[in-house]
Amino acid sequence: MGIVEVHCRYGVPPGATGKVNYPVPGSTVLIPVEKADGWAKAEPDVSFAGYLVTARRVLDPPEGTAAGCL
């Protein structure tokens, strides 16, 4: 299980007709953290986009616990 902050640059794609910003491909920065507390440290040249949480599925919960309530 793990948590990472996701940061990236945003920009208007070349040839776009609107002024909508999209994530710039190849600009992603992943920073491992202990918890997702909503207070991501500012990183140079990129903006905080959110958290990526990796979890593992529990197939057989420990005896005495309700399924899905660990």
C-alpha positions in Angstrom: 0.0 0.0 0.0 1.3 3.5 -0.7 0.4 7.1 -1.2 2.1 9.6 -3.6 1.5 13.2 -4.4 1.0 13.8 -8.1 2.3 17.1 -9.5 2.5 18.2 -13.2 2.7 21.2 -15.4 -0.4 22.5 -17.2 -0.6 24.2 -20.5 -2.7 24.8 -23.6 -1.9 22.1 -26.2 -0.3 23.2 -29.5 -3.0 23.8 -32.1 -5.8 24.1 -29.5 -8.6 26.5 -30.4 -9.6 27.2 -26.8 -7.7 28.3 -23.7 -8.2 25.2 -21.6 -5.2 24.0 -19.7 -4.4 20.3 -19.8 -1.6 18.3 -18.1 1.6 18.5 -20.1 2.8 15.0 -21.1 6.1 14.0 -19.5 5.9 16.6 -16.8 4.5 14.4 -14.0 6.4 14.3 -10.7 5.4 11.6 -8.1 6.4 12.2 -4.5 5.9 9.4 -1.9 4.2 10.6 1.3 3.1 9.0 4.6 -0.4 10.4 4.5 -2.8 12.4 2.2 -3.4 15.4 4.4 -4.3 17.9 1.8 -1.1 20.0 2.5 1.2 19.1 -0.4 4.5 21.0 -0.4 4.9 23.3 -3.4 7.3 21.9 -6.0 9.1 24.1 -8.6 7.6 24.4 -12.1 4.7 22.0 -11.4 1.3 22.2 -9.7 -0.3 19.7 -7.2 -2.9 17.6 -9.1 -3.9 15.1 -6.4 -3.0 11.9 -4.7 -2.5 8.4 -6.1 -3.3 5.7 -3.6 -2.3 2.1 -4.1 -4.1 -0.4 -2.0 -4.3 -4.1 -1.9 -7.6 -6.0 -1.9 -8.3 -8.1 1.2 -9.8 -11.4 0.1 -10.2 -13.0 3.5 -10.7 -10.5 6.3 -9.4 -11.4 9.7 -11.8 -13.5 11.8 -14.1 -11.4 13.9 -14.3 -8.4 11.5 -17.1 -7.5 9.2 -16.3 -7.8 5.5 -15.1 -4.4 4.2 -14.8 -3.0 7.8 -11.2 -3.4 8.7 
